[in-house]
Each structure stands twice: as structure tokens, then as C-alpha cells.
């Protein structure tokens, strides 16, 4: 269970980083960017629910995929900021 908690906390950390970026007033986001972020983090939520409700059979693999989705979402935001600068 320790691995699962560590991975869930990693997803939480990335989600908080994304929220902080979204709250910055000097940046505007396109509808497409927001749709992509919403989809990725919605999938993360579904994955976490599947793990904690024991619907997922391979918790480790599901959590790895969840962290990857969260990282992609975070990197998507950071890439857009770099491109704009």
C-alpha cells in the first residue's frame, strides 16, 4: 500500500502544480489546452478510483500510467508557457 500512497501523492503534487499555473493571471489558455488538461486529469481521477476501489487488477501498472498522465498534463502546460516566451 505504501507504493500506492506515494504514487497518489505524486499525482496530487502534479495536480497542485497545474492549479498554480492555471491561477497565474499573466497567462491565457486556449479551449483546446484546457480540454486536454481536463481529459488527462479526469482520467487520473478514474484511475485512482479504480485502484482504491479494487476495480483495477494491476495496481502498480495503473498507478504508473496515472502518474504518466499527470506528468503529461503538467508538461503540456509548461511547454505552452515556454513556447509563448
Secondary structure as GFF3:
##gff-version 3
##sequence-region A 1 85
A	DSSP	alpha_helix	2	23	.	.	.	ID=ss1
A	DSSP	alpha_helix	31	52	.	.	.	ID=ss2
A	DSSP	alpha_helix	59	84	.	.	.	ID=ss3
###
